[in-house]
Amino acid sequence: MHTLDYNDMPHRRMGKSGLWVSEVGLGLWKWGDPSYDGSRVGDHSGFRILDRALELGITHWDTANSYNQGSGNSERLLGRYLKSRGSRARGQIVLATKVANSVRDEHEMQRAFTPNERGGSRVYVLRAVEDSLRRLQTDYIDVLYHHSPALLPDGSNETPLDEMWDAFNMLVTQGKVRYLAVSNRTRKQLKTESEALLTVSANPSRRIVGVQNWYNLLQRAKVTALKDDPTLDDEQAFLDYLTESGIGLIPYVPLAVGLLTGRYHKGSFDTSGRLYEEAWRDEFITDRNLALVEELEVIASERGCTLAQLAIAWLLSHDIVCSVIAGVTKMEHLEDNAQAAAVTLSEEELARIEQITAS
């Protein structure tokens, strides 16, 4: 695996593209305006974290147009930061955002949306990107994801794929987007959409360069994006397909919403943590997961790293993983995550992890 360093942070290529992204990325899901949109990070603490991220070489920053209850405020916060720091900061970062969902106007609490204000139609995609550029206060997006597929009851795509990918292709031609990616896709969907993009683009370099899927040590099968029954596809077969296709993997939820940080143990819960408060508490806090956490903490302790660093380092042990998007709401989270890039797991450690987490 060939890497290039910036401020001691290794960078990897995203898939077969020429784009380099930091091994540890920065997820901005819970960033926005905490006074009304359900986020946890506002401008004051957020700007400090972003400044420190650059000092640590974390240049891959990931957001979406609809984060925080469809408010658009994660993009707005990032836009205010970029405006305040100028072109130098913009040139240092790889800015990624996603479109597919409806987004409210600023300070708008709720409203009804038309069917054309979501999905993958040409009218939606082109308008959504213009809105993202305005919120982000930039004239281009480095990596644009289609957030999640819009499917009809029979499983077919709501928007013809040639129409959707032609719109994405137009954005690259216009210079508003540099690279194209997807999120929450199965192997079959990736293959079909890659073929659709190749059909509408005369330039074979305009390929899908990355896929952002759910992947962590406690829920390995979910990387296949088959949420109803992950056993319908195989984790390794999915990773092998990405390698063969030259599509980089960007795992999200790498720390299992905090369970892989060591804050939660059997009989001892950090009730102030997000995992304890969120609706998916019952999904994560299970006897099986808590037992795995205890075993993984033993390996981390022997290795001399934190559990979070072990979890990120395991993901980075896969060559197809180009960057791990870890959500950060406090400076100490950022500092801890950044050190994961310096943790190289031995074959013996990887075998032990495989033995206890593969099932």
C-alpha positions as CSV (number, residue, x, y, z in Angstrom):
1,M,0.0,0.0,0.0
2,H,1.6,3.2,-1.2
3,T,0.9,6.3,0.9
4,L,1.8,10.0,1.0
5,D,2.1,11.9,4.2
6,Y,0.8,15.4,5.1
7,N,1.6,16.5,8.7
8,D,2.5,12.9,9.5
9,M,-0.9,11.6,8.4
10,P,-0.8,9.0,5.7
11,H,-3.0,9.6,2.6
12,R,-4.3,6.9,0.3
13,R,-5.7,7.1,-3.2
14,M,-9.5,6.8,-3.4
15,G,-10.0,3.8,-5.6
16,K,-8.3,4.0,-9.0
17,S,-8.5,7.8,-9.0
18,G,-5.7,10.3,-8.6
19,L,-7.3,11.7,-5.4
20,W,-5.5,11.4,-2.1
21,V,-7.5,11.3,1.1
22,S,-6.3,11.1,4.7
23,E,-6.5,7.6,6.3
24,V,-8.5,9.1,9.1
25,G,-11.3,11.3,7.9
26,L,-13.6,13.7,9.7
27,G,-17.4,13.1,9.8
28,L,-19.5,16.1,10.3
29,W,-22.9,14.4,10.9
30,K,-23.7,16.0,14.2
31,W,-22.4,19.5,13.3
32,G,-24.6,22.5,12.7
33,D,-26.6,24.7,15.0
34,P,-27.2,23.0,18.3
35,S,-29.8,25.5,19.3
36,Y,-32.4,24.0,17.1
37,D,-31.3,21.2,14.7
38,G,-30.3,18.3,17.0
39,S,-26.6,18.7,16.3
40,R,-23.9,18.6,18.9
41,V,-21.2,20.9,17.5
42,G,-21.6,24.6,16.7
43,D,-19.3,27.2,15.2
44,H,-17.1,28.0,18.2
45,S,-16.0,24.5,19.1
46,G,-16.3,23.3,15.5
47,F,-13.8,25.9,14.1
48,R,-11.3,24.9,16.8
49,I,-11.7,21.2,15.8
50,L,-11.3,21.9,12.1
51,D,-8.2,24.0,12.6
52,R,-6.7,21.2,14.7
53,A,-7.7,18.6,12.0
54,L,-5.5,20.4,9.5
55,E,-2.7,20.5,12.0
56,L,-3.0,16.7,12.4
57,G,-3.1,16.1,8.6
58,I,-6.8,15.1,8.6
59,T,-7.8,16.6,5.2
60,H,-10.8,14.4,4.2
61,W,-13.9,16.1,5.5
62,D,-17.3,14.5,5.0
63,T,-20.8,15.9,5.3
64,A,-24.2,15.8,3.5
65,N,-26.9,18.2,2.5
66,S,-29.5,16.8,4.8
67,Y,-27.6,16.1,8.0
68,N,-29.3,17.1,11.3
69,Q,-33.0,16.6,10.5
70,G,-32.7,17.9,7.0
71,S,-31.6,21.3,8.2
72,G,-28.5,21.7,5.9
73,N,-26.7,23.2,8.8
74,S,-23.6,20.9,8.7
75,E,-22.9,22.3,5.2
76,R,-23.6,25.9,6.4
77,L,-21.2,25.6,9.4
78,L,-18.5,24.3,7.1
79,G,-19.2,27.1,4.6
80,R,-18.7,29.7,7.3
81,Y,-15.4,28.0,8.3
82,L,-14.1,28.0,4.7
83,K,-15.1,31.6,4.2
84,S,-13.3,32.7,7.4
85,R,-10.1,30.7,6.6
86,G,-9.8,31.5,2.9
87,S,-8.5,29.7,-0.1
88,R,-5.6,28.1,1.6
89,A,-7.8,26.0,3.8
90,R,-10.1,25.2,0.9
91,G,-7.1,24.0,-1.1
92,Q,-5.9,21.7,1.7
93,I,-9.0,19.7,2.2
94,V,-10.9,17.1,0.2
95,L,-14.5,18.2,0.7
96,A,-17.1,15.5,0.3
97,T,-20.9,15.9,0.5
98,K,-23.9,13.9,-0.4
99,V,-27.3,14.6,-2.1
100,A,-30.5,12.6,-2.3
101,N,-32.7,14.0,0.5
102,S,-34.9,17.1,1.0
103,V,-33.3,20.0,2.8
104,R,-35.0,22.9,4.6
105,D,-34.2,26.5,4.2
106,E,-32.2,28.1,7.1
107,H,-34.2,28.4,10.3
108,E,-37.2,26.7,8.7
109,M,-38.5,24.1,11.1
110,Q,-40.8,22.1,8.8
111,R,-42.6,22.2,5.5
112,A,-43.9,19.8,2.9
113,F,-41.6,18.8,0.0
114,T,-42.5,18.1,-3.6
115,P,-41.5,14.7,-5.1
116,N,-38.9,16.6,-7.1
117,E,-37.0,17.8,-4.0
118,R,-35.4,14.5,-3.3
119,G,-34.2,11.4,-5.2
120,G,-32.0,11.2,-8.2
121,S,-33.8,13.1,-11.0
122,R,-31.9,15.6,-13.1
123,V,-33.9,18.5,-11.8
124,Y,-33.2,17.4,-8.2
125,V,-29.5,16.6,-8.5
126,L,-28.6,19.8,-10.4
127,R,-30.6,22.0,-7.9
128,A,-29.3,20.2,-4.9
129,V,-25.7,20.7,-5.9
130,E,-26.2,24.4,-6.5
131,D,-27.8,24.6,-3.0
132,S,-24.9,22.7,-1.5
133,L,-22.3,25.0,-3.2
134,R,-24.1,28.0,-1.8
135,R,-24.3,26.6,1.7
136,L,-20.6,25.5,1.6
137,Q,-19.5,28.9,0.2
138,T,-17.3,27.2,-2.4
139,D,-17.4,26.8,-6.2
140,Y,-16.6,23.1,-6.3
141,I,-17.1,19.8,-4.4
142,D,-14.2,17.4,-4.4
143,V,-16.3,14.2,-3.9
144,L,-20.0,14.2,-4.6
145,Y,-22.0,11.1,-3.3
146,H,-25.4,10.0,-4.2
147,H,-26.5,9.4,-0.6
148,S,-28.8,6.4,-0.9
149,P,-30.8,4.7,-3.7
150,A,-34.4,5.7,-4.2
151,L,-36.2,2.4,-5.0
152,L,-39.8,1.5,-6.0
153,P,-41.7,-1.2,-4.1
154,D,-40.5,-3.8,-6.7
155,G,-36.9,-2.9,-6.0
156,S,-36.3,-1.0,-9.3
157,N,-34.8,2.5,-9.3
158,E,-37.2,5.3,-9.0
159,T,-35.2,7.5,-11.4
160,P,-33.7,5.9,-14.6
161,L,-30.0,5.5,-13.9
162,D,-28.9,6.9,-17.2
163,E,-30.7,10.2,-16.3
164,M,-29.3,10.4,-12.8
165,W,-25.7,9.6,-13.8
166,D,-25.9,12.0,-16.8
167,A,-26.8,14.7,-14.3
168,F,-23.7,13.8,-12.2
169,N,-21.6,13.7,-15.4
170,M,-22.8,17.2,-16.3
171,L,-21.6,18.5,-13.0
172,V,-18.1,17.2,-13.6
173,T,-18.1,18.8,-17.1
174,Q,-19.2,22.1,-15.5
175,G,-16.3,22.0,-13.0
176,K,-18.7,22.0,-10.0
177,V,-17.7,18.4,-9.0
178,R,-14.3,16.7,-9.2
179,Y,-15.1,13.0,-8.4
180,L,-18.2,10.9,-8.2
181,A,-19.2,8.3,-5.5
182,V,-22.1,6.6,-3.8
183,S,-23.2,5.5,-0.4
184,N,-25.2,2.6,1.0
185,R,-24.9,0.4,-2.1
186,T,-24.9,-3.3,-2.6
187,R,-22.5,-5.1,-4.9
188,K,-25.3,-5.5,-7.5
189,Q,-26.2,-1.8,-7.3
190,L,-22.6,-0.7,-7.6
191,K,-22.1,-2.8,-10.8
192,T,-25.3,-1.6,-12.4
193,E,-24.6,2.1,-11.6
194,S,-21.0,1.9,-12.7
195,E,-22.2,0.6,-16.0
196,A,-24.9,3.3,-16.3
197,L,-22.2,6.0,-15.7
198,L,-19.9,4.5,-18.3
199,T,-22.9,4.6,-20.8
200,V,-23.6,8.3,-20.4
201,S,-20.0,9.5,-20.2
202,A,-17.6,9.6,-23.1
203,N,-14.7,9.8,-20.7
204,P,-13.9,6.4,-19.0
205,S,-12.1,8.2,-16.1
206,R,-15.5,9.5,-14.9
207,R,-16.0,6.4,-12.8
208,I,-17.5,5.8,-9.4
209,V,-14.3,6.1,-7.3
210,G,-15.7,5.4,-3.8
211,V,-18.5,3.8,-1.8
212,Q,-19.3,4.9,1.7
213,N,-21.0,2.0,3.6
214,W,-21.6,1.0,7.2
215,Y,-18.6,-1.1,8.4
216,N,-17.2,-1.8,11.9
217,L,-15.8,-4.7,13.9
218,L,-19.1,-5.5,15.5
219,Q,-21.3,-5.4,12.4
220,R,-19.0,-6.6,9.6
221,A,-21.7,-8.0,7.3
222,K,-23.4,-4.6,7.1
223,V,-20.7,-3.4,4.7
224,T,-22.7,-5.3,2.0
225,A,-25.5,-2.7,2.5
226,L,-28.1,-5.5,2.6
227,K,-29.8,-4.2,5.7
228,D,-32.8,-6.6,5.8
229,D,-30.6,-9.7,5.5
230,P,-26.8,-9.1,5.3
231,T,-26.3,-12.8,4.9
232,L,-27.5,-12.6,1.3
233,D,-24.1,-11.3,0.4
234,D,-20.6,-12.1,1.7
235,E,-18.4,-9.5,3.4
236,Q,-15.2,-10.8,1.6
237,A,-17.0,-11.1,-1.7
238,F,-18.1,-7.5,-1.4
239,L,-14.5,-6.3,-0.6
240,D,-13.1,-8.4,-3.4
241,Y,-15.5,-6.8,-5.9
242,L,-14.4,-3.3,-4.8
243,T,-10.8,-4.3,-5.3
244,E,-11.5,-5.7,-8.8
245,S,-13.5,-2.7,-9.8
246,G,-11.1,-0.1,-8.4
247,I,-13.8,1.4,-6.1
248,G,-12.4,2.7,-2.7
249,L,-14.3,1.9,0.5
250,I,-14.9,4.6,3.0
251,P,-16.4,3.0,6.1
252,Y,-18.8,5.0,8.2
253,V,-20.0,4.2,11.8
254,P,-16.5,2.8,12.3
255,L,-16.8,3.0,16.1
256,A,-20.3,1.5,16.3
257,V,-21.8,4.8,17.5
258,G,-19.4,4.9,20.4
259,L,-19.6,1.3,21.5
260,L,-16.0,0.8,20.2
261,T,-14.7,3.6,22.3
262,G,-14.8,1.7,25.6
263,R,-17.4,4.0,27.1
264,Y,-19.9,1.1,27.5
265,H,-19.4,-2.1,29.4
266,K,-21.7,-4.8,30.8
267,G,-23.3,-3.4,33.9
268,S,-21.6,0.0,33.5
269,F,-23.0,2.4,30.9
270,D,-22.1,6.0,30.2
271,T,-25.6,7.3,30.1
272,S,-24.4,10.7,28.8
273,G,-23.2,9.2,25.6
274,R,-25.0,9.4,22.3
275,L,-25.5,5.7,21.9
276,Y,-27.4,5.5,25.2
277,E,-29.7,8.3,24.1
278,E,-30.3,7.3,20.5
279,A,-33.0,5.1,19.1
280,W,-30.6,2.4,18.0
281,R,-29.4,1.7,21.6
282,D,-31.1,-1.7,21.6
283,E,-29.4,-2.7,18.4
284,F,-25.9,-2.0,19.6
285,I,-26.0,-2.7,23.4
286,T,-26.4,-6.4,23.3
287,D,-24.7,-9.2,25.3
288,R,-22.9,-10.3,22.2
289,N,-21.5,-6.9,21.4
290,L,-20.5,-6.1,25.0
291,A,-18.7,-9.4,25.2
292,L,-16.8,-8.6,22.0
293,V,-15.8,-5.2,23.4
294,E,-14.2,-6.8,26.4
295,E,-12.2,-9.2,24.2
296,L,-11.1,-6.4,21.8
297,E,-10.1,-4.2,24.8
298,V,-7.6,-6.9,25.8
299,I,-6.0,-6.8,22.4
300,A,-5.9,-3.0,22.4
301,S,-4.4,-3.0,25.9
302,E,-1.7,-5.4,24.8
303,R,-1.0,-3.4,21.7
304,G,-0.8,-0.1,23.7
305,C,-3.6,1.7,21.9
306,T,-7.1,2.7,22.7
307,L,-10.1,0.6,21.6
308,A,-11.1,3.3,19.1
309,Q,-7.6,3.2,17.6
310,L,-7.8,-0.5,17.3
311,A,-11.1,-0.4,15.5
312,I,-9.9,2.2,13.0
313,A,-6.6,0.4,12.5
314,W,-8.4,-2.8,11.7
315,L,-10.4,-1.1,9.0
316,L,-7.2,0.5,7.6
317,S,-5.7,-3.0,7.5
318,H,-7.8,-3.6,4.4
319,D,-6.0,-2.1,1.4
320,I,-9.3,-1.3,-0.3
321,V,-10.2,1.1,2.6
322,C,-8.9,4.5,1.6
323,S,-10.2,6.6,4.5
324,V,-12.2,6.0,7.7
325,I,-14.9,8.6,8.4
326,A,-15.1,8.9,12.1
327,G,-17.7,11.3,13.6
328,V,-16.2,13.8,16.1
329,T,-18.0,16.0,18.6
330,K,-15.1,16.8,21.0
331,M,-11.4,17.7,20.5
332,E,-10.3,14.6,22.4
333,H,-12.1,12.4,19.9
334,L,-10.2,13.9,17.1
335,E,-6.8,13.5,18.9
336,D,-7.5,9.9,19.7
337,N,-8.7,9.0,16.2
338,A,-5.8,10.6,14.5
339,Q,-3.3,8.4,16.3
340,A,-5.0,5.3,14.8
341,A,-3.1,5.9,11.6
342,A,0.2,5.1,13.5
343,V,-1.2,1.7,14.7
344,T,-0.1,-1.2,12.4
345,L,-1.6,-4.5,13.5
346,S,0.5,-7.6,13.2
347,E,-0.7,-10.8,11.4
348,E,-1.2,-12.4,14.8
349,E,-3.4,-9.6,16.1
350,L,-5.4,-9.6,12.9
351,A,-5.9,-13.3,13.2
352,R,-7.1,-12.9,16.8
353,I,-9.5,-10.2,15.8
354,E,-10.8,-12.3,12.9
355,Q,-11.4,-15.2,15.2
356,I,-13.6,-13.3,17.6
357,T,-15.5,-11.0,15.2
358,A,-16.0,-12.9,12.0
359,S,-19.2,-14.6,13.1
